[in-house]
Amino acid sequence: MNRTVKDLRAECESIGISTAGLKSDLVDRLQEAEKNLSSFKSSNTTKRGRQSSKSPASSKKSPASKSPTRKRSTSRSASKPKPKTPKTAKKSAPVLPPPAPPHCLIFETSKTSKDVLTVEGATHIALHKYVAGGNTSFDNFMNPYWNSWVNMLPIWMAPNLVTTCGGAFCLLSFLLFVYYSPTLSSSVPWWVFITSGICTWSYYTLDCLDGKQARRTGSSSPLGQLFDHGVDCIGNLAHFTAIGSCLASGPTRITLAGQVALQFSFFVAQWQEYHTRELPHKFGEVGVTECNHIQAATTIVFGVMEYMGKSHVEMCSSEAYFGLTWAEFVIAAWILQCFILICVSLNMTVVRTGNYRSLQHLTSPLIACLVVYLIPSGVLASNFRMISLASGLLFSFITNKMIVYSMAQMTFATLQPDVVPLVALAWVSGSEGVTGYFVEKAWVAMFVWQFVRVIYWSSRAINQLCAKLGIKCFRIPVKKE
C-alpha cells in the first residue's frame, strides 16, 4: 500500500500536480461521504421507530411497513424464483361405494342379483388388505424353515394350488379314518395314525407356504385369503375326525359337541375379523401353528403306541376323572378351551366396536348348535357319520360366507336360511312315528345337499372374484415383456 502511494505522488509531481492539493481534495471527498453515511443511518433509525410503534396485527396486514433491508432480501429471493413443476394429473383412486347396511334380518343380497357378491362387495374385496393378529415364538422359529422350503416349489405353481395340495392331505387323513373307524370307536391300524400325523404336518406346512409362494411369484391377491381360509374351515372337520378316532370317543353326544365347539370357535374368529378387520391368530404364546403341530405329534405318538401293542381303544376307554373316561375328559377339556377362546373373542370384539348389536350375527351358528341336543341318542348312534358331515358342512358354509362377506364388507344376515333345514330334520328325527329308514335316508340327503351347496356357492364366489381381479384361480398369468 505504501509503495502505491509513493508511486502516485511521483506521478503527480511529474505532471505538475502538487501533493498538497491532492491531499486536500481527497479529504474533502471523505468528509462528504461520511456526511452521506450519517444521514442514511439517521433516516433508517426513524423508519424502524415508526414500525415498532405500529401494532403487530397491522404489521402482519400491511407488508409495505417492512424495512428496506427486508425488502432487499425478499427481492433477492423473489428475483430467483424456484422453477414450478408442472402439475401432473393425479391418478384418481377408485371411489368405494357406500357400505352396505349394518344389519339385515334375512336375505343379504338383492332379489334380482344372481351373483354371490354385489358390485360393491366385489370392489371391496379387490381392495381388501389382510391384517393378521401377530406371530408366536414358535412361528418366528419356524419362519426361516418355511422361507427355505418355499424355494423348493416350482415357480409356475400357483399359490392356490399349493393350498389345494394341503387340503388334499387333510382329505386323505379324513378318508382313512372314515374307512377304518366309521363310528369313531373301532381300532385303527398303527400306520393310519402315522400317515394322519404326516398329513396334518404337510397340510399346515403348505398352508404356511402358499402366502410366501404368492409373494415369491408376485401373484398375491385377495383370492388367496379367501381360498386359504376356506380350506382351513373345511379342514377342521378332518382334524376333529382324527382326534375322535385317536380317542375312540364313539358316536356320542359329547363327541358331536366337541366338533361343534371347534367349528363354532372358528366361526367366531371370522366374526371378529368381520367387525374389527383383524383376524385373531393366537392367544398368548399359543396359536394355530402350535395346535396343528401338537395334533400331528400326538397322532404319530398314538401310532407308535399302537405299533408297540398298546391299544388306544382300551387306554382311552379307561376311567379318568369325575367319573369320565379319558376320551370324554379330553373332549370336555377341549370344549372348555373353545368356550374360553370364544369368550375372549367376544369381549375383544364388543369392546373394540362398542356395538352390542354385533352379537346378533352369532344367532345362526348358535341355532345350528341345537342339533347336538335335539337328536335322540339312538338316532345319533346309528347315523353319526352323516349327522357329523351334514352339520360340519353347514358350519363350513356359513363360516365361508362370513369370510367372504367380511372381505367384501357386505351385510351378514342375522338368520341364515340354510340353518333351518338341518335344525328341522334334527327335530323331526326325534318325533314319534318316524321310521328309522326315513331318518337314515333323510340324513344322507341332508349331507348331499350341504355338500353341493358348499361347492356350488364357493365356486360361484371364486369365479366372480377371478373375473373381477382378472386372474386365474390355479394358474399364474404369464407377464408379457
C-alpha positions in Angstrom: 0.0 0.0 0.0 2.9 2.5 0.9 4.6 1.7 -2.4 1.5 2.6 -4.3 1.1 6.0 -2.6 4.8 6.8 -3.3 4.3 5.9 -7.0 1.1 8.1 -7.1 3.0 11.1 -5.6 5.9 10.7 -8.0 3.5 10.5 -11.0 1.6 13.6 -9.7 4.8 15.6 -9.3 6.0 14.6 -12.8 2.9 16.0 -14.3 2.9 19.2 -12.2 0.2 18.5 -9.6 1.1 19.3 -6.0 0.6 16.6 -3.5 -0.8 19.0 -1.0 -3.7 19.9 -3.4 -4.3 16.2 -4.0 -4.4 15.5 -0.3 -6.9 18.3 0.4 -9.1 17.1 -2.4 -9.2 13.5 -1.0 -10.0 14.8 2.5 -13.0 16.8 1.1 -14.4 13.8 -0.6 -14.0 11.6 2.5 -15.9 14.1 4.6 -18.7 14.3 2.1 -19.0 10.5 2.2 -19.1 10.5 6.0 -22.0 13.0 5.9 -24.0 10.9 3.5 -23.5 7.8 5.6 -24.6 9.5 8.8 -27.7 10.9 7.1 -28.6 7.4 5.8 -28.3 5.9 9.3 -30.5 8.6 10.9 -33.2 8.1 8.3 -33.1 4.3 8.8 -33.5 4.6 12.6 -36.5 6.8 12.2 -38.2 4.3 9.9 -37.6 1.5 12.4 -39.1 3.6 15.2 -42.3 4.1 13.2 -42.6 0.3 12.5 -42.2 -0.5 16.2 -44.9 2.0 17.2 -47.4 0.1 15.0 -49.5 -2.9 16.3 -48.4 -6.5 15.4 -51.8 -7.1 13.7 -51.2 -4.1 11.4 -47.7 -5.1 10.7 -49.0 -8.5 9.5 -51.7 -7.0 7.4 -49.5 -4.3 5.7 -46.4 -5.7 4.0 -45.3 -2.1 3.0 -44.2 -1.3 6.5 -41.3 -3.7 6.3 -37.7 -2.3 6.4 -35.7 -1.7 3.3 -33.3 -4.5 4.2 -36.1 -6.9 4.4 -37.3 -5.7 1.0 -33.8 -6.3 -0.4 -33.8 -9.8 1.0 -37.2 -10.6 -0.3 -36.5 -9.0 -3.6 -33.4 -11.2 -3.9 -35.3 -14.3 -3.2 -38.0 -13.2 -5.5 -35.6 -12.4 -8.2 -34.6 -16.1 -8.4 -37.9 -17.9 -8.1 -37.9 -21.7 -7.9 -39.0 -23.4 -11.1 -42.5 -24.5 -10.7 -43.0 -28.1 -11.5 -45.9 -28.7 -13.9 -48.9 -30.2 -12.1 -49.5 -33.6 -13.4 -52.9 -35.1 -13.3 -53.1 -37.4 -10.3 -54.5 -40.9 -10.8 -57.9 -40.9 -9.4 -58.2 -43.5 -6.6 -61.1 -45.9 -7.0 -64.1 -44.5 -5.3 -65.7 -47.0 -3.0 -69.4 -47.2 -2.9 -71.2 -46.6 0.4 -71.1 -49.6 2.7 -74.0 -52.0 3.0 -76.5 -51.5 5.8 -75.0 -52.7 9.1 -77.8 -55.1 9.9 -80.1 -57.4 7.9 -82.5 -60.0 9.2 -82.5 -62.4 6.2 -81.5 -62.5 2.5 -78.5 -60.2 2.3 -78.2 -59.6 -1.5 -80.8 -58.2 -3.8 -83.5 -60.4 -5.0 -82.6 -59.6 -8.6 -78.9 -60.4 -8.1 -77.8 -63.8 -9.4 -74.2 -63.4 -8.2 -72.8 -64.2 -4.7 -71.2 -60.8 -4.5 -72.7 -57.4 -5.2 -70.8 -55.0 -7.4 -69.9 -53.0 -4.3 -68.8 -56.2 -2.5 -66.5 -57.3 -5.4 -64.9 -53.8 -5.4 -64.2 -54.0 -1.6 -62.7 -57.5 -2.0 -60.4 -56.2 -4.8 -59.1 -53.5 -2.4 -59.0 -55.7 0.7 -55.8 -55.9 2.8 -55.3 -58.9 5.1 -54.3 -58.0 8.7 -53.1 -60.9 10.8 -53.1 -61.0 14.6 -49.4 -61.4 15.1 -46.9 -64.3 15.4 -45.9 -66.5 18.3 -42.4 -67.5 19.3 -42.8 -70.8 17.5 -43.9 -69.0 14.4 -40.7 -67.0 14.4 -38.7 -70.2 15.0 -40.3 -72.0 12.0 -40.3 -69.0 9.7 -36.7 -69.5 8.4 -37.5 -73.1 7.5 -40.7 -72.0 5.7 -38.7 -69.4 3.8 -36.2 -72.1 2.6 -38.8 -74.7 1.8 -40.8 -72.4 -0.4 -37.9 -72.3 -2.8 -38.4 -76.0 -3.4 -41.8 -75.3 -5.0 -41.9 -74.8 -8.8 -42.0 -71.2 -9.8 -45.0 -71.9 -12.0 -47.1 -73.4 -9.1 -49.9 -71.0 -8.2 -50.4 -70.2 -4.5 -54.0 -71.5 -4.6 -52.7 -74.8 -6.0 -50.4 -75.0 -3.0 -53.4 -74.5 -0.7 -55.3 -77.2 -2.6 -52.5 -79.7 -2.2 -52.6 -79.0 1.6 -56.3 -79.6 1.6 -55.7 -82.9 -0.3 -53.6 -84.1 2.7 -56.5 -83.3 5.0 -58.9 -85.3 2.7 -56.5 -88.3 2.7 -56.4 -88.4 6.5 -60.2 -88.0 6.8 -60.9 -90.8 4.3 -58.5 -93.2 6.1 -60.2 -92.7 9.4 -63.7 -92.9 7.9 -62.8 -96.2 6.3 -61.1 -97.8 9.3 -63.3 -96.2 12.1 -66.7 -95.2 10.7 -68.2 -94.8 14.2 -65.1 -93.4 15.9 -65.0 -96.5 18.1 -63.0 -99.1 16.1 -59.4 -99.9 16.4 -57.3 -98.3 13.8 -54.0 -99.7 12.3 -50.8 -98.0 13.5 -49.8 -96.8 10.1 -53.0 -94.9 9.7 -52.1 -92.8 12.7 -48.6 -92.1 11.4 -50.0 -91.3 8.0 -52.5 -88.9 9.5 -49.8 -87.1 11.5 -47.7 -86.7 8.4 -50.7 -85.4 6.5 -51.6 -82.9 9.3 -48.0 -81.6 9.3 -47.9 -81.4 5.5 -51.2 -79.6 5.3 -50.2 -76.9 7.7 -46.7 -76.5 6.1 -48.3 -76.0 2.7 -50.8 -73.7 4.4 -47.9 -71.5 5.6 -46.1 -71.7 2.2 -48.9 -70.5 0.0 -48.6 -66.9 1.0 -44.8 -67.0 0.6 -45.3 -68.5 -2.8 -47.6 -65.7 -3.7 -45.1 -63.1 -2.8 -42.3 -65.0 -4.5 -44.2 -65.2 -7.8 -45.8 -61.7 -7.5 -49.3 -63.2 -7.6 -50.7 -62.0 -4.3 -54.4 -61.3 -4.4 -57.4 -61.2 -2.1 -58.5 -64.5 -3.6 -55.6 -66.2 -1.7 -57.0 -65.3 1.7 -60.5 -66.4 0.6 -59.1 -69.7 -0.7 -56.8 -70.3 2.3 -59.3 -69.7 5.0 -62.0 -71.6 3.1 -59.8 -74.7 3.0 -59.0 -74.2 6.7 -62.6 -74.1 7.5 -63.4 -77.4 5.8 -60.2 -78.9 7.2 -61.5 -78.5 10.7 -63.8 -81.4 10.1 -60.9 -83.6 9.2 -58.9 -82.5 12.2 -61.6 -83.4 14.7 -62.2 -86.7 12.9 -58.6 -87.6 13.6 -58.9 -86.5 17.2 -62.1 -88.6 17.7 -60.5 -91.6 16.1 -57.4 -91.4 18.3 -59.6 -91.1 21.4 -62.1 -93.7 20.2 -64.8 -91.5 21.7 -67.6 -93.2 19.7 -70.8 -91.9 18.2 -71.9 -90.0 21.4 -73.4 -86.6 22.1 -70.2 -85.3 23.7 -68.2 -86.2 20.5 -70.6 -84.2 18.3 -70.4 -81.3 20.9 -66.7 -81.3 20.6 -66.9 -81.0 16.8 -69.5 -78.2 17.0 -67.4 -76.3 19.6 -64.3 -76.4 17.3 -66.2 -75.1 14.3 -68.2 -72.5 16.3 -64.9 -71.1 17.7 -63.5 -70.9 14.1 -66.7 -69.0 13.1 -66.3 -66.6 16.0 -62.7 -65.8 14.8 -64.0 -64.9 11.4 -66.8 -62.9 13.0 -64.2 -61.0 14.9 -62.4 -60.1 11.7 -65.8 -59.0 10.2 -66.2 -56.4 12.9 -62.6 -55.4 13.8 -60.8 -56.0 10.4 -58.2 -58.1 12.2 -58.1 -61.9 12.3 -57.0 -63.4 15.6 -54.2 -65.8 15.1 -53.0 -66.6 18.7 -53.9 -66.5 22.3 -50.8 -65.5 24.2 -48.0 -67.7 23.0 -50.3 -70.5 21.7 -51.7 -70.1 18.3 -52.7 -72.1 15.2 -49.2 -73.3 14.5 -48.8 -74.8 17.9 -52.2 -76.6 17.8 -51.5 -78.2 14.4 -48.1 -79.4 15.3 -49.3 -80.8 18.7 -52.1 -82.7 16.9 -49.6 -84.1 14.3 -47.2 -85.2 17.0 -50.0 -86.7 19.2 -51.3 -88.7 16.3 -47.9 -90.1 15.5 -47.4 -91.0 19.2 -50.7 -92.9 19.1 -49.4 -94.8 16.0 -46.2 -95.7 17.8 -48.1 -96.9 20.8 -50.4 -99.0 18.6 -47.4 -100.5 16.9 -45.9 -101.4 20.3 -49.1 -103.3 21.1 -50.9 -100.8 23.3 -54.5 -100.4 22.2 -55.7 -96.8 22.0 -59.3 -98.0 22.5 -58.6 -99.7 25.8 -56.5 -96.8 27.0 -59.0 -94.1 26.2 -62.0 -96.0 27.5 -60.5 -96.3 31.0 -61.8 -94.1 33.8 -60.0 -90.7 34.3 -61.6 -88.0 36.5 -65.1 -87.0 37.6 -66.5 -90.4 36.5 -65.5 -89.7 32.9 -63.4 -91.8 30.6 -60.2 -90.4 29.2 -61.9 -89.8 25.9 -64.8 -87.9 27.5 -62.4 -86.0 29.8 -60.2 -84.8 26.9 -63.2 -83.7 24.8 -64.7 -81.9 27.8 -61.4 -80.1 28.3 -61.4 -79.3 24.6 -64.9 -77.8 24.8 -63.9 -75.7 27.8 -60.9 -74.4 25.9 -63.0 -73.5 22.9 -65.5 -71.7 25.2 -62.7 -69.6 26.8 -61.4 -68.6 23.3 -65.0 -67.7 22.3 -65.5 -65.5 25.4 -62.1 -63.7 24.8 -63.0 -63.1 21.2 -66.5 -61.8 22.1 -65.0 -59.4 24.7 -62.4 -58.0 22.3 -64.9 -57.5 19.5 -67.5 -55.8 21.6 -65.0 -53.6 23.4 -63.4 -52.5 20.1 -66.5 -51.8 18.2 -68.7 -50.7 21.1 -71.6 -52.3 19.3 -73.5 -54.9 21.2 -75.8 -55.5 18.2 -72.9 -57.2 16.5 -73.7 -60.2 18.7 -76.8 -60.9 16.6 -74.6 -62.3 13.8 -74.0 -65.2 16.1 -77.6 -66.2 16.0 -77.5 -68.7 13.1 -74.5 -70.7 14.3 -76.0 -70.8 17.8 -79.2 -72.2 16.3 -77.1 -74.8 14.5 -75.6 -75.9 17.8 -79.1 -77.1 18.8 -78.6 -80.1 16.6 -76.4 -81.6 19.4 -79.4 -81.6 21.8 -82.4 -82.2 19.5 -81.2 -85.5 18.0 -82.0 -88.6 20.2 -79.1 -90.7 21.3 -80.3 -93.7 19.3 -80.6 -91.8 16.1 -77.2 -90.2 16.7 -75.5 -93.5 17.2 -77.0 -95.1 14.1 -76.5 -92.1 11.8 -73.5 -90.4 13.4 -71.3 -90.1 10.3 -74.0 -88.5 8.2 -75.1 -86.2 11.0 -71.4 -85.2 11.6 -70.8 -84.5 8.0 -74.1 -82.6 7.4 -73.6 -80.3 10.5 -69.9 -79.9 9.7 -70.6 -78.8 6.1 -73.3 -76.4 7.3 -70.8 -74.7 9.7 -68.3 -74.7 6.9 -70.8 -73.0 4.6 -71.8 -70.2 7.0 -68.2 -69.7 8.0 -67.1 -69.3 4.4 -69.9 -66.9 3.9 -68.7 -64.9 6.8 -65.2 -64.9 5.4 -66.4 -63.6 2.0 -68.7 -61.0 3.5 -66.0 -59.8 5.8 -63.7 -59.2 2.9 -66.5 -57.7 0.8 -67.8 -55.6 3.7 -71.3 -56.9 2.9 -74.0 -57.4 5.4 -74.2 -60.8 7.0 -77.9 -61.6 7.8 -78.9 -62.5 11.3 -80.9 -65.5 10.2 -79.2 -67.8 7.6 -81.9 -69.8 5.7 -79.5 -72.8 5.3 -79.7 -73.5 9.1 -83.4 -74.1 9.0 -83.5 -77.5 7.1 -80.8 -79.0 9.4 -82.5 -78.0 12.6 -85.9 -79.1 11.3 -84.5 -82.5 10.4 -82.9 -82.8 13.8 -86.3 -82.0 15.4 -88.2 -84.4 13.2 -85.7 -87.2 13.8 -86.8 -87.4 17.5 -90.6 -87.3 16.7 -92.7 -90.4 17.2 -93.9 -92.3 14.2 -90.9 -91.5 12.1 -89.2 -94.7 10.9 -85.5 -95.4 11.1 -85.4 -95.9 7.4 -86.8 -92.4 6.7 -84.4 -90.8 9.2 -81.4 -92.6 7.6 -82.2 -91.5 4.1 -83.1 -88.0 5.2 -79.7 -87.5 6.8 -78.0 -88.9 3.7 -80.0 -86.4 1.6 -79.1 -83.6 4.0 -75.4 -84.4 3.7 -75.6 -84.4 -0.1 -77.5 -81.1 -0.1 -74.9 -79.4 2.2 -72.0 -80.7 0.2 -73.5 -79.5 -3.1 -74.4 -76.2 -1.5 -70.8 -75.5 -0.3 -69.2 -76.5 -3.6 -71.7 -74.5 -5.7 -71.6 -71.3 -3.6 -67.9 -71.4 -3.2 -67.2 -71.9 -7.0 -69.5 -69.0 -7.9 -67.8 -66.7 -5.4 -64.3 -67.7 -6.7 -65.3 -67.3 -10.4 -66.9 -63.9 -9.7 -63.8 -62.7 -7.9 -61.4 -64.1 -10.5 -63.4 -62.2 -13.2 -63.2 -59.0 -11.1 -59.4 -59.3 -10.5 -58.7 -60.6 -14.0 -56.8 -63.7 -12.7 -57.0 -67.4 -12.9 -57.6 -69.5 -9.7 -55.0 -72.2 -10.3 -52.7 -70.6 -12.8 -50.2 -67.7 -12.7 -50.6 -65.4 -15.6 -47.6 -65.1 -17.9 -46.2 -61.5 -17.8 -45.8 -60.0 -21.3 -42.5 -58.3 -21.8 
